[in-house]
């Protein structure tokens, strides 16, 4: 039976929220109004942790600076973000876990609620080609519109997106053995769907459920 290893990204493979940190990075570049941006960015993060985030509203907010600066300038800034922020955040234990699954012949997929612009280079840094992330709509000129294209890979949407990924490969939940690593209670729908749920650096709510259901708990970060 084919094995598929699914990984959340933020606080699972890296010890940070990559979207939040990208926002802070653009703030440091002077792309945002300081006080208002910091307040709203922090509030959206609290909403995410509480499971109440409006993902469409958040993506409009999170992409506003990029829409103002343009896709090309944003990509150049993201390359610096990768060097200065993400490059130092990727820890050996997380990289080794991904590589162990690859060495075993498992299909490795990162499944994240952070958008593709922020996360594609991070997936590449982990050596992972398959990425399921929030897809950003673009206009005819290739610029971001602030809207989400298709189903957002968030909460129940992660299940739908993984199911579509499987179907595109003539697979389904019954024909593969799946493991999913995640830190977040927001990922409970996908954790409940896979063969082997692994609560990884779990938040308090997920840790409680994992203990109750005797799921594996993995601590990648100390």
N, C-alpha and C positions, 0 to 999 in steps of 0.2 A: 504494500500500500504506500502510495506517495505521501511524503511527510512535508508539511508546510509549517514554517516557524514565522509567526507574526509578532511584530514588535511595535508597541507604542514608542514614541520618541521622547517627548519632553518629560523629564523627571523619571524616565524609564531607562533610556540609553544615555542620556546626558543629564547632568544634575542642575537643570535650569529649564525655564520655559523659553524656547527659542524665539517665539513670536513676541513675547514680552520684552526680551532682551534686544531684539531687532528694533522694537519701538524705542527703547532707551538709546540705542545706537543712533537712530535717526534724530532723536531729540538732541543728542550731543553734537550732531552735525548742523543743528540750527534749522531743521526742516519743519519743526512743529512749534506751536505756542507752548512754552514750558509748563506753566502751572496747570493750565487746563488739560494738556495732554497727560501729564503725570497723574492727575486726579482721575481722569477717565480710564487711563490704562490700568491703574491700580484697581478701580472699581470693576472693570471687566474681568480682571484676574480673580477677584473675590467671587464674582458671579460664576465663573467657571468652576472654582473649587466647591461652590455651594450647589452646583448642578442646575443653575438657573440662567445660564448664558444664552442670550439671543444671538446665535451664530451669524446670522445675516447682518444684523446691526453691527456686530463686532468686526466683521470683515470689511464693511464699509469704513469703519473707523481706522482699522489697522492698515488699510491700503491708501488712506488719504494722502499721506506724505509721498508715497510712490507715484500716485496719480499726478500730484503737483510737479514732481521732479522729472517724471518720465521714466519709461522702462529702461532705457540705456543707462542713464545716470544712476538709477537704482541698482542695476546689475553691477556697476562698477563699485558702488558703495558696499554691496553685499559681499564682494570679493574681499574687501578690507575687513568686514565683519567676520567672515570665516577665519581670516588669519588671526585677528586680535581677540575674538571672543570664543568662537566655537573650537578652533584648533587647540586651545589650551583646556577646553572642557571635556574633550573625549578622553575617557579614562581607560587604562589597559584592560580592566576586568570586563567592561562593557564590550570593548572591541573583541576580546577573546571569546566572549559568549557568542557573538554573531559569527565569528570565524569558525567556532566549533560546530555550529549548525551547518555552515557551508561545507566544512570538511567532511561532515557525515553524509553529504549529498542532499540535505534538505533544501527546499525552495525557501528563501528568506525574503520576507516582505515587511517593509515598514508601513504601518497604518497609523496615520496621525491626523488630528483635527487642526493642525497648523497648515497654512497654505503651501502650495507647491513651490512658489517663488522662494520662500524662506527655507524650505526643507529639502528640495532636490539636491543642492550642493552638500547638505549634511549627510543625506543618504549615500551620496557618492563617496564622501570621506570615510564612511563605514564599509565601503565596498559593496553596497547593496544597490542593485539595478531596479528592483521592483519597489515602487513607491505608490501607495494609495494616500493621497492628501487632498485637502480642499482645492479644487480647481478654480482658478480665477478667470472670469469672463474678460475678454478683450474686445476692443472695437476694431473697425476695419484697418486702422493704422497700427494695430498691435499693442495699443495702450490699455492699461487696466481700467475697467469701468467701475469697480467697487462691488460688483455683484459676484455671486457664486455660480459657476457653471455646473449643472447637474446636481446630483445628490451630495450634500456635504458629508464628509467622513467624520461624523460627530455623533456620539451616543448611538442610537439605533441605526444611524446612517452608516456606521462602520460595518455593521452586519450586512447591510444591503450592498455596500461597495465591495466587500470581500466576496460575497456571494456572486456578484457580477464578474469579479476577477476570476473566480473559479469557473463560472459558466463559459467565459471566453476561452478557457482551456479545456473545454469539454469535461469538466470536473464538477463535483458537488460535495456537500458536507459529508456524505456517506462514503465517498470514494477516496477521501484523504484523511490522514491523521494530523490533527492541527494542535499547535501549542501557541498560546498568546501570552506575552509578557506585558503587563501594564501596572502603572502606579495608581491609577485614578478610578474613583467610583463612577465617573462618567462612562467608563469602558465596561461597566457591568454587563450590558447586553451581549457584547462580543465575548467576554470572559465566560458567560453562561453558555455560549453557543459552541465553543471549541472543545476538542477532546481533552486537552490539558491546560487549564487556566493556571497562570503563575502570577501571583501578586508580587510585583517587583518594586522595591522601595515604596510600599503602599502608603497612601494617605490613611488617616485614622478610620474613616468609614469603610474603605476597602479592606483594611487589615482586620477589622472586626468580622466582616463577612467571610474572609479567607480562613480565619481561625474557626468560625462556626461551621464552615463547610469542609474543613480540613484540606483546603487547597494549599499547594506549595507556596511558601513565602520566601522570596529571594531578596537579599540585601546586596546591591551592587556598589552602593556608595556608603562611605562611613563619615 
